[in-house]
Amino acid sequence: MKKLLTLLTVFCIAYCAYSQEVIKKKKQINNSFSEEYEVLQSSKKVKNGNYKLFFKLNTVAEGAYKENKRIGLWNFYNSQGLLIQRIDYDRNVLLVNAEKNPLIKYEIPDVREADSVKNPIKVGGVIAGYFKLLRHFSSMSFVKLGV
């Protein structure tokens, strides 16, 4: 029994020593987008833990980060809250792709009968693409030119 208690104590001390504390953050990106996520206490720019992206009040992406890298299962939803994609980042596999967007068209020139063609996907769907554009343009500084 003493050995078991000693082993358990050593394990708890080692776990506490190596586990990293996280801080929960909320960020309002603009009128439409906000996010909730966890960062390392030691480095507040490193996402580590649960993550949710909201479009207005609906969750449009949820998953987890480990040291700024997506891990495990991530779910992506459309603006109505319906699941459109599920991706397993540990195995790098698309598990669900339910998004069908008639506005997105693509052409593949020179397709032969023996060729295998798969529909292209946008990870996170249209909302994720809009979110990336929004982030890109909001980080740019615009200079007003006098004409």
N, C-alpha and C positions, 0 to 999 in steps of 0.2 A: 504494500500500500504506500509506503514511503517513497519507493522508486516511482510509482505512478504519479504521486503528488509532485515530486521533484521534476519529473519529465513535463508534467502539465505546466508547472511554474516557469520552467525554462522556455517552453513553447510560447507562453503568453508574453514573456519579456521580449523574446525575439520578434514576435508578431508586432508588438507595440513599437519596438525600435525601428522596424523596417516599414511599417505602414506610414503612409503620408497623409497628413491632415488636409482636408479640402474645405473650401469656402463656397457657399452657394451665392450665385450672382444672378441678377436680373438686369436686362438691358433693353431699353426701348430704342429700336433702330430708327423707326419713323412712325407715322400715324398708323401704318398697317402692320408692320412687323415688330415682334419683340422676341426675346429669347431668355430662357432660364438654363443655367448650366453651373457646373462645379469646376473650380480651378484649384490648383495646388496652393497651399498656404505659403510655401517657400518660393513659388514663382507664379504670380497672379495672372500671367499670360498663358499658362499651360492648362488647357482644359483636361480634366481628369475626373471622370464620373458621368453622371446622367446629364443629358442634354435634351432640350425641347425648343423647337422653333414654332412660333405662333403667327398666323396670318389673321389679323383682327383678333377674334377670341378662339379661333379653331387651331388645334395642333396640326401642323403640316409636316413636321419631321420630329422623330424621337429616336434616341439611341443612347450610346455611351461612348466616351472617349477614354483613352489611356495615353497619357503624355502627348496630347494633341493629335492622336491617331484614332480614327473611327474603329471600334471593335464590336464584335457580337452582332446581334440582329438590329437593324434599323428599319423603321416603318416610315413611309412617306404617304401623305394624304392629300387629296385635292382640297380646294377651298371650302367644300361642303363637309369635309371631315371623313370622306370615304377613302379606304385604303386603296392606293394605286400601285405601290411598290413595297416589297420587303426584300432587303438585301442582307446576306450574311457576310459581314466583312472579315470574319475569321477565316472563312473558306473561300471568300471572293466569288460568291454565287448569288445570282439573282433568283429569288425564290418565287416572287409574285410580280407580274407586270400587267396590271389591269388598265393602264391608261391608254386610251385611244383618242387621239386628237385629230379631227378631220382637217384642221388648219395647217398641220405639218405634213408636207409632201416631200418625197425624195425620189430621185431617179438614179438608176444604176445603168450606165451605158455598157453596151457589149455583153449583156448577160446571155450565157449559153444555156442550153437545156440541161446540161449536166451540172451546172453551177448550183451551189447551195446559197440561198439568200435569206438573211434574217433581218427583221425590222430593227432599225437603230433605236436605242433608248436614251433617254435623258434621265440620269440618276436624280431622283427626287421630283421628276415631272416638271411641268411648265412653271409651277410656283418656285421651285428651286432655281431654275434658270433666271427668273425675274429677280429673285433674291440676290443671286451672284452679280447680276448687272447693277442692281441697286447699290450693293456694297462697293463695287468698282467705281461707280460714278460719284458716290458720296465721299469716297476717299480722295478724289481729285479736287484740286483747287482751281476754280475758274477765275479768270481775270476779266473784268469788264473793260472792253476796249471802246474808246471814244471814237465815234465815226463822224 
